[in-house]
């Protein structure tokens, strides 16, 4: 699907794909360093960062910092919810080469931040696993091993060597549920049906009825959060299929990364803007989108021209 995706994570683009959706991890509501998340150690404890959470920090540590085992220390303790594996997390982050002490890259600390899914990932694993069992509002320091930080490949763009440890200082701003969390609604007769796996992944069975000529937006699970409005940026999970064939052409679940959608025409297709506006956070919405509110006569990868589309969208929360 060629909806325009707004991402602010520069380091993820540099180091590869965003992290996998980790389903294993901390399930406790208590934060105990012995049993939950990445443990602290003398190396991570040696990393210092000053300044307000959410603002660019002043970071210091000894040059030639190295660790064979990734460690995490909490510099500032937040008062927000505990982050569990599988949750999308929005944060600001600065990244340093442990060997030289030089800053490699950072988010800009003026926008809403960037995001990863907490838990074991395919890249930036030291960072994504370090988010688990932190709290919203925390500032954390991660001393990442070369293997956990860059898959032992380094980042040539920033002159980080294959054997270099990496320092991450991350400010955790928001965390979202991994899937829709509301109350199931009664299905509408004649519409496509959705079966949801335990982890939230939907399977769509497309209706055999004649496709509608107007947009249909049906709430399958009704969330208890606030309403989203045009102009909002929202964190979602989605699967999209072609109405005529039932063929899935795109899925954030399959890619193991959620999607930040800005509800403005030109950023995403009109059917998403009109169909999701007014729905509540925590909801799962079935969108049946006629061509005029989808891609019209413009064929896309996996989408023939003049296709009616079916989407299942979980609204996880507002990013901004």
C-alpha positions in Angstrom: 0.0 0.0 0.0 1.4 3.4 -0.9 -0.1 5.5 1.7 2.3 8.2 2.6 3.9 7.2 5.9 5.3 9.9 8.1 8.3 8.6 10.1 10.7 10.5 12.2 13.1 7.8 13.2 16.3 8.6 11.4 18.3 5.9 13.1 15.9 3.1 12.1 16.2 4.1 8.5 19.9 4.0 8.9 20.2 0.6 10.7 17.4 -1.2 8.8 13.8 -2.1 9.3 11.9 -1.3 12.4 11.9 -3.9 15.1 9.8 -7.0 15.2 6.7 -7.2 17.2 7.9 -8.9 20.4 5.3 -11.0 22.1 7.4 -12.4 24.9 8.6 -10.4 27.8 7.4 -8.8 31.0 3.8 -9.4 32.0 4.1 -8.1 35.5 2.8 -4.8 36.5 5.7 -4.4 38.9 9.1 -3.2 37.9 11.8 -5.5 39.3 15.2 -5.3 37.7 16.0 -8.9 38.6 13.1 -10.3 36.6 11.9 -7.6 34.2 13.7 -6.2 31.1 17.3 -5.5 30.5 19.4 -5.4 33.7 21.6 -2.5 34.8 25.3 -2.8 35.3 28.5 -0.8 36.0 28.8 0.3 32.3 25.3 1.6 31.9 25.5 3.2 35.4 28.6 5.2 34.2 26.5 7.0 31.5 25.3 10.4 32.7 22.7 12.7 31.1 21.4 16.0 32.3 18.6 18.3 31.2 14.8 17.9 31.1 13.2 14.8 29.9 12.0 15.3 26.3 14.7 17.9 25.6 18.1 17.2 24.1 20.3 15.9 26.9 23.9 16.6 27.7 25.5 13.1 27.8 28.8 12.1 29.2 30.7 8.8 29.6 34.3 7.6 29.4 35.7 7.0 25.9 36.3 3.5 24.8 33.2 2.4 26.5 32.6 -1.3 25.7 30.3 -4.1 26.9 29.7 -7.6 25.8 26.3 -7.7 27.5 23.7 -5.0 27.0 22.9 -3.0 30.1 20.3 -0.4 30.9 20.1 2.1 33.8 17.3 4.5 34.6 18.6 8.1 34.9 15.2 9.7 35.5 12.3 7.7 36.8 9.0 8.5 35.2 5.5 8.2 36.7 3.8 6.7 33.7 2.7 3.2 32.9 5.1 0.2 32.6 6.1 -0.7 29.1 5.5 -4.3 28.1 6.9 -6.2 25.1 4.8 -5.7 22.0 3.7 -2.1 22.8 4.6 0.7 20.3 6.6 3.3 22.1 7.2 6.9 21.2 10.4 8.4 22.4 13.3 10.9 21.8 16.8 9.4 21.5 20.5 10.3 21.2 22.9 7.6 19.9 26.7 7.6 20.5 29.6 5.5 19.4 31.0 4.0 22.6 34.5 3.7 21.2 34.9 7.3 20.4 32.3 9.0 22.6 31.0 10.9 19.6 27.3 11.5 18.9 26.2 9.5 15.8 22.7 10.8 15.4 19.6 11.9 17.4 16.0 12.8 17.0 15.3 16.5 16.8 13.6 16.9 20.2 11.1 19.4 18.7 8.7 17.0 16.9 6.6 14.4 18.6 9.5 11.9 18.5 10.0 8.5 16.9 8.8 5.0 17.6 9.7 1.4 17.9 7.9 -1.7 19.2 9.2 -2.7 22.6 10.8 -6.1 22.7 13.2 -8.3 20.8 13.8 -6.9 17.3 15.6 -7.5 14.1 17.6 -4.3 14.4 18.5 -1.9 17.2 17.7 -4.7 19.5 19.5 -3.1 22.4 17.2 -0.1 22.2 13.9 -2.0 21.5 14.5 -4.5 24.3 15.7 -1.7 26.6 12.2 -0.1 26.3 10.6 -3.1 28.0 9.9 -2.6 31.7 10.7 1.1 31.5 8.0 3.6 32.4 6.5 6.4 30.4 8.4 9.5 31.5 11.7 7.6 32.1 15.0 8.7 30.7 17.1 5.6 30.2 20.7 5.0 29.4 21.5 1.8 27.4 25.1 0.5 26.9 24.5 -1.8 23.9 26.8 -4.5 22.8 27.9 -4.5 19.2 25.7 -7.6 18.5 22.6 -6.1 20.1 23.0 -2.6 18.7 24.0 -3.1 15.0 23.9 -6.9 14.6 27.7 -6.7 14.7 27.8 -4.9 11.4 28.4 -1.3 12.6 26.8 1.7 10.9 29.3 3.0 8.3 27.4 6.3 7.8 28.3 7.2 11.4 31.7 5.5 11.5 30.5 3.1 14.1 32.6 0.0 13.8 31.4 -3.6 13.7 32.9 -4.2 17.1 31.8 -0.9 18.7 29.4 -0.8 21.6 26.7 1.8 21.2 25.2 4.2 23.8 21.5 5.1 23.6 19.9 7.8 25.9 16.2 7.6 25.4 13.3 9.6 26.8 10.1 7.6 26.8 7.1 9.9 25.9 4.2 7.6 25.2 3.3 3.9 25.0 0.4 2.3 23.2 -1.5 -1.0 23.5 -0.4 -3.6 21.0 -3.9 -4.1 19.7 -7.5 -2.8 20.0 -8.7 -2.9 23.6 -12.4 -2.1 23.6 -15.7 -4.0 23.6 -16.8 -6.2 20.7 -19.7 -4.9 18.7 -22.3 -7.0 16.9 -21.3 -7.6 13.2 -23.3 -6.0 10.4 -25.0 -8.5 8.2 -23.6 -8.6 4.7 -20.3 -7.0 5.5 -16.9 -8.5 5.5 -16.0 -10.5 8.6 -12.8 -10.4 10.7 -11.3 -13.1 12.9 -8.7 -11.9 15.3 -5.8 -14.0 16.6 -4.7 -13.9 20.2 -2.0 -11.4 19.4 -4.4 -9.1 17.6 -3.6 -10.1 14.0 -6.8 -10.0 11.9 -7.9 -12.3 9.1 -10.4 -10.8 6.7 -13.1 -12.8 4.9 -14.4 -10.4 2.3 -18.1 -10.1 1.7 -19.6 -11.8 -1.4 -22.2 -9.0 -1.7 -21.9 -6.3 -4.4 -19.3 -3.8 -3.3 -20.8 -0.6 -1.9 -20.5 2.6 -3.8 -20.1 4.8 -0.7 -17.6 4.5 2.2 -18.6 2.2 5.0 -16.9 2.5 8.4 -18.1 -0.1 10.9 -16.8 -0.3 14.4 -16.0 -4.0 15.3 -14.5 -3.2 18.7 -15.4 0.0 20.4 -12.7 1.6 22.4 -13.3 3.8 25.5 -10.7 6.4 24.6 -11.1 9.9 23.2 -12.4 10.5 19.6 -9.8 11.0 16.9 -10.3 13.9 14.5 -9.1 15.1 11.2 -5.6 16.4 11.5 -4.7 14.0 14.3 -1.7 11.7 14.0 -2.6 8.2 15.3 -0.8 5.0 16.0 -2.5 2.1 14.2 -2.2 -1.5 13.2 -3.9 -2.5 9.9 -4.5 -5.1 7.2 -5.8 -4.2 3.8 -7.4 -6.5 1.1 -8.8 -6.1 -2.3 -12.6 -6.5 -2.1 -13.0 -8.4 -5.4 -10.5 -11.1 -4.7 -9.9 -11.0 -0.9 -6.2 -10.8 -1.5 -4.2 -9.0 1.2 -1.9 -6.4 -0.3 -0.5 -4.8 2.8 -0.4 -5.4 6.6 1.4 -3.7 9.4 1.0 -7.0 11.4 2.9 -8.9 8.7 5.6 -6.2 8.6 5.8 -6.3 12.4 5.7 -2.6 12.7 2.8 -0.3 13.4 2.0 2.8 11.4 1.5 6.5 12.2 -1.3 7.9 10.1 -2.0 11.6 9.9 -5.7 12.1 9.2 -5.3 14.6 6.4 -6.1 14.1 2.7 -2.8 13.9 0.8 -1.1 12.1 3.7 -3.3 9.0 3.4 -6.2 8.0 1.2 -9.5 9.9 1.8 -11.3 6.7 2.9 -9.0 6.5 5.9 -9.4 10.2 6.8 -13.2 10.1 6.6 -13.7 6.6 7.9 -11.5 6.9 11.0 -12.4 10.5 12.0 -14.8 10.4 14.9 -13.9 6.9 16.0 -12.5 6.3 19.5 -9.0 5.3 20.7 -9.0 1.5 21.4 -11.4 0.7 18.6 -11.1 -1.7 15.7 -12.7 -0.3 12.5 -13.7 -2.1 9.3 -13.4 0.2 6.3 -14.9 -0.6 3.0 -13.6 2.0 0.6 -14.9 2.5 -3.0 -12.3 3.5 -5.6 -13.1 7.2 -5.5 -12.0 7.3 -1.8 -9.1 4.9 -2.4 -6.7 5.0 -5.3 -9.3 5.5 -8.1 -8.0 4.5 -11.5 -4.4 4.5 -10.3 -3.1 0.9 -9.9 -0.8 0.3 -7.0 1.4 -2.6 -6.0 -1.1 -5.5 -5.4 -4.1 -3.2 -6.1 -5.7 -3.2 -9.6 -7.1 0.1 -10.9 -10.6 0.9 -9.8 -10.5 -1.4 -6.8 -12.8 -1.3 -3.8 -10.6 -1.9 -0.7 -11.3 -3.5 2.7 -9.2 -2.5 5.7 -9.2 -3.5 9.4 -7.6 -0.8 11.5 -6.9 -0.9 15.2 -6.6 2.6 16.6 -4.0 2.3 19.3 -3.7 6.0 20.4 -3.0 9.6 19.4 0.6 10.5 18.7 -0.2 14.2 18.3 
